Amino acid sequence: MTQAENTTRMFNEAAAAPEVVRQQIEANSERLLRLGERLRELNPRAVVTCARGSSDNAATFARYLIETRLNVLTSSAAPSVSSVYQAAPNLAGTLFLAISQSGASPDLLAAVRAARAAGALVVALVNAEASALAHIADFTIPLCAGIERSVAATKSYIASLSAIIQLVGCWATDGGALLEALAAAPALLERAWQLDWTCAVTYLRSVTDLYVIGRGLGLGSAQEAALKLKETCGLHAEAISSAEVRHGPMALVRAGFPVLVFTQRDETRSGVEALATELAARADVMIAGSSVPGALILPAEAADPVLEPMLITQSFYRMANALSLARGLDPDQPPHLQKVTETV
């Protein structure tokens, strides 16, 4: 690590994620136990998530976790339906899960107000506890990430994943094992932060395009990595489910084309490994969470599969910060972007 790497806000904010998660778990424990009881009583017919940017990547993780652990249909809302088209779908008997760092975007607020009017129970995962979103939600789950000044969200994204896991653990009738796994997250995040992905910095320093591939619980982290590579490194990165690569994207894969693959030790792993092996025969594959012939192996912290996407993301953030600097950029000030995006 160069001295410049640990002077950025992105570096120091991402490095704080383990302590953020440690404090968040304790601070939200009683609140989420009460919410879990309410959700078991409500037994919502569906969950609708609403978010933008990194928060929407966390919503992807929420969808897979809720559907696989609670068997509740989960879908992403398009905020424009209410903020632009002024439409009002029937959301009676649903849980509307809004995720935001700032809690200030007009389209998100419009969607939340419309959801409440349409009969949904609104739960907000929000970092700014005094925000408009926190005030209008039925229940607020503070992310407890503290002030985040770098434009690129890091610790607030990790905090969103942690809060989603704790929410599902408190909601599920058999969520004890999930909560027990989450208790280990702070220490595991500290170890994940120390893993060396310098080889990825060396390789990606001069590239212009790449795929980031994940599946299931890991897809949201692939989406988050692609977003950060765009924001902080000036790379054209596209996140794709491993199940979609052969449905068109494979046509772009060729010698020298970079592919970053994330895996976790669950039912999706064998399929992702099979694809990564195929890709490694014709492209430059980097893989975290597994090992396949011909690929560059990025170290990953082994844990409960629900935690592994969070841990890989933490290791990735350190690499992205270093890569941004290696490419002559400032990860804290991406061009044309600002911290709070107020989409109408």
N, C-alpha and C positions, 0 to 999 in steps of 0.2 A: 504494500500500500504506500502510495506517495503521500507526502505531507498535505498536498492540496486536497486529496480525496476526503479527509476527515474534517475539512473546514467548511464544507458546504452545508446548507440547512437540510438538504435532502438526506445527506449522510447521517447527521445528528438526530434528525427526526425519526428516520427509519430505525436507527440504533436504539431509540427509546421505546420501541414497540413492546419488548418483553415486560417492562415495568408498567406500561399502559395496560396491557392485558391482565397483569397481576392485580392492579388496583381495580380494574373494571369488574373482574369476576367477583371480588369482595363487595364492591359498592352496589352492584346490581342484584345480588343474590336474593334478598327478600322480595324486592320488586318483581323479579322474574318468576319467583315461586308463586306469587299472587296472580301474575298474568297467566302462568301455566294453568292454574286452577280455573280461571275465567275461560280460557280457550277450550279446556276439556268440557266445561259446561256448555259453551256455545257450539262446540263441534262444527266448525265452519265447513260449508260445502265446498269451498275453494279458497285459495290464497291468491291475491293479486299483488305483485310487487310493482313498485314505482320508483325509479331512480335514473340518474344520468351519470355518464363517465365511470370513474372507479367504483362509485356506489352501485351502478348497474352491473358491474362485473361481480360485486359481492352478491347482488340479487340472483345472478346465475348460480352461484354456489348455494344460495338459500333454496332455490327451486329444487336442485338435486337432493339436498339434505332433507327438505320437508317431504318430498314425494317418496324418497326411499325409506325414511324413518317413520313417517306419519301416514303415508298413503293418502295424502290430501293433494288433489289436483292444484298445481301452482302455475301461474302464467304471468307474463310481464305486461303491464299496462303501457299504452302509448299516451303520454301526457297530452299530446296534441288533440286527442279525442275530445277532451273537455276544454282545454285552454284555447284551441283554435276552432274546432268544429262545433263546440258547445253541445256535444252529445252527452247523454247520461245513461250508460248501461245500467241494468238492474244488478246491484251488488248486495242485495239483501242476503244476510246469512253468510257473508264472506269476511275474511280477514284481509284488510288492505295494509300492506307492509311498505311504508315509505322509508327510504334510506338516503341520508344526505349528510354531508359534512357541515355545510353552512345552514341548511334549513331555510334558505332565502330565495331559491329560484322561483319566479312567478308561475311557470307552467307546473311545477311540482305542487305548489300551494293550491293552484286551481284544481288540480287532479284530486288532491286530498279533500278539499271542500266538496267537490262533486261526489266523491266516494261516500263521505259522511251523509250527504243529502240523499244518496241512493241506498242507504241502509247498511253500509259496511262498518265494521269495527276497525278503527284506524290505529295502528301501532307505528310509531316513528322511532327509527334508529337514527339518532342525530348527535353530532358533536357539539354544536352550539346550543346549549341548553336554554338560552334566553331567546331563541329564534322564533319566528312566526310559526314554523312547522311544529316546534315543541308545544306551543300554546294551543294549537287547534287540534292536535291528535288526542284520541281517547286515552292512550297510554304512551308514555315516552320512555325509551331505553337510551340513556346517555352513553355515548361511545367512550367518554372519559379520556380522549386522546390529548386534551389540552390544545393550546394554540399551535396551529400548523401554518408556517409562513411560506414554505416552499410551494410553488404552484403545483408541483407534482405531489399528489396525495400518497402517503406511504403508511405512517402509523395509523391514520384513520381508516385505511382499507383493512389492515390487519385487525384493528379493533372491531370493524364491522363483521368480519368473519367470526371472531371470538364471540361477539354478542349474538350472532345467529346460532352458533353452536349451543350457547347457554340457553337461549330461548327455546330451541327444539328440545334440549335436554330437560328443561323444566316443564315443557308441554307434554312430552311423551309419558305414557304411564310406566314405561320401562326405560326412562332416560338416565338412570343412575350411572350406567357404564359410560355414557357420553359425557356426563359432567365430571366423572372421575378422569377420563382422558383429557378433558380441557384443563383440569387442575395442573397437569404437567406441562401445559403449553408455554408458560413464561420461561422455564428453564430450557426447554427445547428450542424456543426462539433465540435465546442467547447463543446456543451452540450453532444453530443454523446461520446466524450472523457471522460467525467466525470461519465458515467454510470458504475455501479458496476457489473462485471461479475466474481467476486471472486468465486462464487459457481461452475462455470465451471472449474476454476483452481483446486479447491479441488477435483472435480470428475476426471478430465483428468490427474491428476498428475501421476497416476500409470497404465494407460491404454497403449496398444500397437497399436491398430488399431481402426479406426472409419470411418464412412461415413460423408461427408458434402453435404447436399442436398439443392438445390435451383432450380429455374425455371425462364425462360424468362430473364428479366432484372437482376434478382438476381443470375443467373447461374455463371456469371463471378466472382462474389464475393465469391461464394462457391468454385470455382476453386482457387481463390486467397487464401482463408483460408486454403484449403487443402495443397497448396504449402508452405505456411508459417509454418504450423504444421510439415511438413516434414523438412524444412530448419532449423527452430529454436528450435523445440521441440523433434526431433527424433521420431516422430510418423508416422506410415504408414497410411496416410489419403487419401481417395479417394473421389473426387468430382463427384457427379452424379446428373443429372436432375431428378426431382421427377417423370417425365414421363417415366424414364428408370428403376426405381427401381424394378418394377414387371417383367421386362424383363431379369431376371437372378440374379441381385444383392440381391434380397430379400432372396435368399437361404442361405446367410450368416448371416442373422439377427436372433438373438437368445437372450435369457435372458442374460443380462449383456453387450450386444454389444452396444457401444456408437454411437449415431447418432446426429449430429449437423445440425439443419434445419434453413435456412434463408427464410423469406417471405417478400413480399412487398404488399402494398394495391392496387393491380391491378387485372386483369382478371385471373391471375394464382393462386391467394391466396386460393380460396376455394379448389382447387385440391390439393395444397400442405398441407393444413390443414387436408383434408381427409386422405392423406397418413400418415401424422404425427400422427394422432389419431390411425390409424391402427398399426403403428410401436410402439407407446407407450404402446400398450397392450402386446408386446413381447420383447421390447428392452428398453434401457435407452436413452430417447430422450431429447435433449435440443433444445429449439426453440426461435428464436429472430424475432420479428416483428408480433407475434401472440400469441395465448394462446389456448392450447388443453388439454383435460383431461389426467392426468397421466404424463405430460411432465414437465421438469424443465424450467421455464420461464426466459429467459434472457432479461433484459430491452432494449428497442429500441426506438429511437427518431422518432416520427411520423412526416411525411412530405409528399411532393409530391412524388408519387411512383417512379418517375425517380431518386430522390435523396436518397431514403431509402437504396438501396444497398450500396451506398457510406458511409452512416452514420453507417450502421451495420458493415461495414468493419473497420471503424475508431474505434468503440467500441471493435471489435475483436482484432485489433492490440495491444491494451493495455493489453487485456487478454493473448494474445500469448506471449508477452514480459514477463509477470509475470509467465506464465506457464513454459517457457523455464528455467527461474531461479529456479523455484520450482523443476524442474527435474534435477537440477545440471548442466545446460548447459549455454553457453554464446551465447545469441541471435545475437550478433554482429559478431561472428566468427564461423559460421557453419562449421563442418568438410568437407574437400575436396572441398570447394567452394571458389570462388573469386568474387569480385564485378563486374568486366567486363568479360563477357563470350564471347570469340571469337570463335564461331562455324564456321566451314568451310562448 
